[in-house]
Amino acid sequence: MDPNAWLDISIPLENGMVAWPGSVGFTLSATSSMAEGAHANNSKIATDVHIGTHVDAPSHSVAGGGTVEQMPLQALIGPAYVVYLPAPDYIDQDALEKAGIPAEAERLLIRTKNSVLWETPQTKFRKDFVGLMPDAATWIAGRGLKIV
């Protein structure tokens, strides 16, 4: 793969998509239609911010942490180191240390077996997703990574 290529890892938003338990989910609905005589087509989106591909700011899990609008956009754009961890049920500090992540890495993408969950339509939230353990989050913060 071209090291300068853009990699879009976003998940399309669509009506009925699986959402975090307690989330309002995602709904896109038409509010005006040219086919019904309106001068323009228009739509309404109803959702919360914890849906599909999204950014969790520090304030999501740290009292007094920064919010999304306070994050520099540059943190989200730029070269990223991609590591593939296909086996673990969770990612801990040990898994990250063994992954060979270069010291100069500023952004980290972790590919896990979670990716397979999006290959087929899901109708129910899966609780067996791969997530980060607290010691992994501490390791990441200590490395000064801009985004994971």
C-alpha positions in Angstrom: 0.0 0.0 0.0 1.2 3.5 -0.8 2.4 5.0 2.5 0.9 8.4 1.3 -2.5 7.0 0.5 -5.6 8.1 2.4 -7.3 5.4 4.3 -11.0 6.0 5.1 -11.9 3.9 8.2 -15.4 5.5 8.7 -18.5 3.4 8.9 -21.5 4.8 7.0 -24.4 6.1 9.0 -27.7 4.5 8.1 -31.2 4.1 9.6 -31.4 1.1 11.8 -27.6 0.7 12.3 -26.5 -0.9 15.6 -25.9 1.6 18.3 -24.4 1.6 21.8 -26.9 0.5 24.4 -28.9 3.5 25.6 -28.1 5.5 22.4 -30.9 7.0 20.5 -29.4 5.5 17.4 -29.4 7.1 14.0 -32.3 8.3 11.9 -32.2 10.2 8.6 -35.6 11.4 7.3 -36.8 13.6 4.5 -38.3 17.0 5.6 -39.1 18.2 2.1 -39.2 16.6 -1.3 -39.1 18.1 -4.8 -41.1 15.1 -6.0 -43.8 16.3 -3.7 -43.7 20.0 -4.9 -41.0 21.5 -2.6 -38.4 23.8 -4.1 -35.6 21.7 -2.7 -34.9 18.3 -1.1 -34.0 18.5 2.6 -33.5 16.0 5.4 -33.2 15.8 9.2 -30.7 13.8 11.1 -31.5 12.6 14.7 -28.7 10.9 16.6 -26.3 11.3 19.5 -22.6 11.6 19.1 -21.7 8.1 20.1 -22.7 6.4 16.8 -20.7 4.8 14.0 -17.3 6.2 13.5 -16.7 9.0 16.0 -14.2 10.6 18.2 -14.3 10.3 22.0 -12.7 13.3 23.5 -11.0 13.1 26.9 -14.2 14.4 28.5 -16.0 11.2 27.5 -14.3 9.3 30.3 -12.3 11.8 32.3 -14.0 14.4 34.5 -12.9 17.8 33.4 -11.2 16.5 30.3 -11.2 18.4 27.0 -14.1 18.3 24.7 -14.2 17.5 20.9 -14.4 21.1 19.8 -11.2 21.8 21.8 -9.3 19.0 20.0 -7.0 20.2 17.2 -8.2 19.0 13.8 -4.5 18.2 13.0 -4.6 15.4 15.5 -7.1 13.5 13.3 -5.3 14.0 10.0 -1.9 12.7 9.1 0.3 9.6 8.9 -0.8 6.7 11.2 0.8 3.5 12.2 -1.5 0.6 11.7 -1.1 -2.5 13.9 -3.1 -5.7 13.4 -4.1 -7.5 16.6 -6.4 -10.3 15.4 -6.5 -12.6 18.4 -7.1 -10.7 21.7 -10.5 -10.3 23.3 -9.1 -7.1 24.8 -6.1 -4.9 24.3 -3.8 -4.5 27.3 -0.4 -2.8 27.7 1.4 -6.1 27.1 -0.3 -6.4 23.6 0.7 -2.9 22.7 4.3 -3.3 23.8 4.6 -6.5 21.8 3.0 -4.8 18.7 6.3 -3.1 17.7 4.7 0.4 17.6 7.6 2.8 16.6 8.5 5.5 19.2 7.9 8.2 16.5 4.3 7.1 15.8 1.9 10.0 16.4 -1.4 8.3 15.4 -2.3 4.7 15.9 -4.9 2.6 14.2 -5.6 -0.8 15.8 -7.2 -3.4 13.5 -8.9 -6.1 15.5 -11.5 -8.8 15.0 -14.1 -6.0 15.5 -13.7 -5.3 11.8 -15.4 -8.6 11.0 -18.5 -7.4 12.9 -19.1 -4.8 10.2 -18.9 -7.2 7.3 -22.5 -8.4 7.8 -25.5 -6.4 8.8 -25.9 -6.4 12.6 -29.2 -6.1 14.3 -28.2 -6.3 17.9 -25.3 -4.7 19.8 -22.4 -7.1 20.4 -21.0 -7.1 23.8 -18.0 -9.2 22.8 -16.2 -6.4 21.0 -12.4 -5.8 21.5 -11.7 -2.8 23.7 -8.8 -1.2 25.5 -8.0 -2.0 29.1 -7.1 0.8 31.5 -3.4 -0.1 31.4 -3.4 0.2 27.6 -5.0 3.7 27.9 -2.3 4.7 30.3 0.4 3.3 28.0 -1.1 5.2 25.1 -1.2 8.5 27.1 2.4 8.0 28.2 3.5 7.6 24.6 1.9 11.0 23.7 -0.1 9.6 20.8 -2.4 12.2 19.2 -5.1 9.8 18.4 -5.9 6.1 18.6 
